[in-house]
């Protein structure tokens, strides 16, 4: 009985570790199946069905981008990223944010006080009617929400999910 209990605990620990690693492994989120719509330069709108997106996105990216999911705080690959670089949409490669606008919000999600430009993201009322949802302006992927409790100069906090962000360090485009 003792050996079975110990073996069960070991299996549970291994499963939890595997799940946790999968959520913070930057390569896993970026290992997308061949995605012909991913581009850092193309600004043409991408309009695919959810079935089409499901074929080209990783399960984690799909769940957040197409089903408006939210990753758990302090688990995403970018919440504590302090490197200089650019954040793109993980679904289509569209320019979203620069690291210079990223700040420590204490929420466990990557937070920015402004998008890279006016054509980066679009705001819409969340289905709950209380929050403003932020989506990629090119493909409509759900990115997160914007709140009015951010720092100067905008006073905004764009609270994003790492699963839909593709970070490229400066000098590695």
N, C-alpha and C positions, 0 to 999 in steps of 0.2 A: 504494500500500500504506500509506504514511504517513497519508494522508487517511482511509482506511477505519479504520485503527487509532484515529486521533484521534476520528473520528465515533463509533466504538463506545464509546470511553471516555466521551464526552459523554453518550451515551444511558444508559450504566450509571450515571453520576453523577446524571442526571436521575431515573432510576428509584429509586435509593436515597434521594434527597432527597424524592421523592413519598411513598415508604413511611414514612420517618421523620416527615414532616410529618403524615401521616394518623394516626400513633400518638400524637402530642402535641397535636393540634388539639382543644381542648376542645369546640368546636362540633360536630365530626364525631361524637364519641361520643354527644352529646346529641341529634343530629338523628335521632330515632327516627321510624319510620313511625308513623302514628296508633296510639297505645297506650291503649285505653280502661281499662286496669288500673292505669295510673300515677296515684298519688294520695299526697299527703303526709298526708292525714287518714284515709283508709280503712284499717282494720286487718284487714279480712276477708281470710282466706287466699285466695291466688290459685293455682289448680291447673290448669295448662294442659299440653298435650302439647308436646314439643319442636318439633313441626311448627308448632304455633300460635305458640310463642315466636319461631321463626325468621322468621315473617311480620312481627313487630312490633319486633324488636330489630335494632340495627345488627349487622353481621357480627362486629365486635370484641367487643361486649357479649355477643352470643350465644355466641361461642367460649369466653369465660371463664365466663359465668353458667351455661350449660347443658352445656358439655363439660368443665368443671373445668379450663379452660386457665389459663395463667400468662403475663402479659406480661413482656417482658424488663425487667430492672432499669434504672432511670434513663430509661425511655422513656414512662411513663404521665404523664398530665396533672397528677396530684395528688402525685407523690412529693416535690416541692419546693414545694408550696403552703403558704405561711405566713399566709394570710389567715384572718380570723376568720369562722366560719360553721358550717354544718351539712352533714353528708354523708348522702345518701339513697341507697337502692338504685336503680341506673340502670334496672333492669328493672321495678320496681313502685312506686317512690317511697317506700318504707318508711323511717322514721327509723333510721339506723344509728349515727352517731358525731357528736360535737361536736368542733370544732377545738381546744378546750381540752385534750382528751385525746390530741392528736396530738403526736408527738415525732420527733426525728431519730434514726433507728435505724442509719443508715449502710448500709442494705441496698439502697436504690434503689426501695423500694416505700413507699407511705404506711403509716405505723405508728401505732397507737393503743394506749394502755395499758388502755382500757376502752370498752365500747360505751355508747351513749347511755342505755340502760336494760336491764333484764333481758329485756324482750320484743323487743329489737332484733334479736338474732342467735341462732342455735342452733349448738351444737357437735356434731360427730359424728366418729367415727373415720374417718380418711382411708382409702381403699382400700389404701394401702401398709401400713396397720396401725401405723405409727410416729408419724404426726402427727395433730393435731386439726384437722379442716376446719371453717371458719366459713361458715355459710350465712345468707342472709336469712331471718328468722323468718316473714315473710309469704309469700314466693313460692318459697323454697328455692334461690334463686340462689347459686351458688358465689361466695364473696367472696375467700377466701384461707385462711390458716391462723393458728393461735395458738401461740405459743411461750412458754416459761418464762424468757425472758431479757430481760424488759422492765424499765422503771424503777419506782420506788415511785410510787404507793402499792400497786399490784397485783402488780408483778413480771412482768406479762404483756406480750407484744408481739403485737398483732393486726396481722398483715402482710397488707395488702389489695391488690387489683388496681384501679388507677384506672379501668379499662374498665367496672367495675361500680359505680362511685361517681359520684353526681351531687352536686356541691358547689354549695351556695347560700350566697353571702356574707351576713353579717349585714345585716339591713335590706332584703333583696331577696326576701322570700318572696312 
